[in-house]
Amino acid sequence: MKKPILNLITAAAALTFMSTSLQTQANEGDMFVGVMANHAIYESENADDVGLSAVTLRFNYEFLDNHMVETRLSTSFSDHTVNDTEFSLKSLYGAYYSYNYEVTKKLAVYGLAGFSSIEVKTARFDVANTEDQVLVSYGAGFTYQIGKDANVNFEGVLYGDDDVKYAAVGAGIELLF
């Protein structure tokens, strides 16, 4: 079985298991907007690099208790150079399903899965190449409540694992309304 399909099945099983929980985190109808700074992880045949280089905007709607849909927009604010190759996230946008599981009244973990449209530019010896694809994406993270209508979150997401390989580990803030 191909690795992305196996990963998707594993993520779906984990989300299904979490959704059977009797605990609740937020209320149906809640929405939030968030912003994150990310450590981008690019991969090519001979290069792996991690560096603070991207920003992500998040928009989330809770359609049932703990069940959310989310959209994300992301872009680089700096490039990475590894083995004479420059990497840059030109654009990322996508739609995701997310499930929130309350650990304590202030701490919750979440998993997400969905699809992302990703465009990554590479340049090597003044030869530029842009790859773009729509790929399955999945990840996990946790939120910590810092105020009545504000959370901080930390997460890791694999956005692309085919010709375009891009993942992000990030931290951000969520404002509920």
SVG drawing of the C-alpha trace seen along z (x, -y; Angstrom):
<svg xmlns="http://www.w3.org/2000/svg" viewBox="-24 -38 49 40">
<polyline fill="none" stroke="black" stroke-width="0.4" points="0.0,0.0 1.3,-3.4 2.6,-5.5 0.2,-8.5 -2.8,-6.2 -1.6,-4.3 -1.0,-7.6 -4.5,-8.9 -6.1,-5.7 -4.2,-6.0 -5.2,-9.7 -8.9,-8.8 -8.8,-6.0 -7.3,-8.4 -9.9,-11.1 -12.7,-8.5 -11.5,-7.2 -11.2,-10.8 -14.7,-11.7 -16.3,-8.9 -15.2,-10.7 -17.9,-12.1 -15.7,-15.1 -16.5,-18.4 -14.1,-21.4 -16.1,-24.3 -19.6,-25.0 -21.3,-24.4 -21.3,-27.5 -18.0,-29.0 -15.6,-30.5 -12.0,-31.6 -9.4,-33.3 -5.7,-32.5 -2.2,-33.4 0.9,-31.2 4.6,-31.5 6.0,-28.2 9.3,-26.4 9.1,-25.2 10.5,-21.8 11.3,-21.4 12.6,-18.2 14.2,-17.4 16.4,-14.5 19.4,-15.8 18.1,-18.5 16.3,-18.8 16.1,-22.1 14.2,-23.6 13.9,-27.3 11.4,-30.0 10.1,-31.2 6.3,-31.1 3.2,-32.6 -0.3,-30.9 -3.7,-32.5 -6.4,-30.1 -10.2,-30.4 -12.3,-27.8 -16.0,-27.1 -17.2,-24.5 -20.3,-22.9 -20.8,-20.3 -19.3,-20.1 -15.6,-19.4 -16.0,-18.9 -14.6,-21.8 -13.9,-22.8 -10.9,-25.0 -9.4,-26.9 -5.7,-28.0 -3.7,-30.4 0.1,-30.3 3.2,-31.9 6.9,-32.3 8.5,-35.4 12.0,-34.1 13.8,-31.5 16.0,-28.6 19.2,-27.6 20.4,-24.0 23.0,-22.3 22.9,-25.2 19.1,-25.0 16.8,-27.8 13.4,-26.8 10.3,-29.1 6.7,-28.4 4.9,-30.6 1.4,-29.7 -0.6,-27.2 -4.3,-27.1 -6.6,-24.3 -9.7,-22.9 -9.5,-20.6 -11.6,-18.7 -10.4,-19.0 -11.4,-17.3 -10.7,-18.8 -10.3,-16.6 -10.3,-18.3 -7.5,-17.1 -8.2,-19.7 -10.4,-22.8 -7.5,-24.8 -5.7,-22.3 -6.9,-20.4 -5.3,-18.3 -6.5,-18.2 -6.0,-16.3 -6.7,-17.5 -6.9,-16.1 -7.9,-17.6 -6.5,-18.8 -4.0,-21.5 -3.0,-23.2 0.7,-23.8 3.1,-25.8 6.8,-25.6 9.6,-27.3 13.1,-25.9 16.1,-27.6 19.4,-25.9 22.3,-27.7 19.9,-30.4 17.5,-27.8 14.1,-28.2 11.4,-25.5 7.9,-25.8 6.0,-22.7 2.3,-22.8 -0.1,-20.1 -3.2,-19.4 -2.4,-16.8 -3.8,-15.1 -2.6,-16.9 -2.8,-15.8 -1.4,-16.8 -1.9,-17.2 -1.4,-19.8 -2.6,-21.3 -4.2,-24.5 -3.9,-26.2 -6.5,-28.7 -4.8,-32.0 -8.0,-34.1 -11.8,-33.8 -11.6,-34.2 -7.9,-33.5 -5.8,-30.3 -2.2,-29.6 -1.6,-26.6 1.4,-24.4 1.2,-21.9 2.9,-19.9 1.3,-19.3 2.5,-17.4 1.0,-19.3 2.6,-17.5 4.4,-14.2 4.7,-13.7 6.6,-15.8 6.0,-18.8 7.3,-17.9 6.4,-20.5 5.7,-20.3 5.4,-22.9 5.9,-23.0 4.4,-26.2 3.0,-28.2 0.3,-30.8 -2.7,-32.5 -6.4,-31.9 -9.1,-34.5 -12.6,-33.2 -15.7,-35.1"/>
</svg>
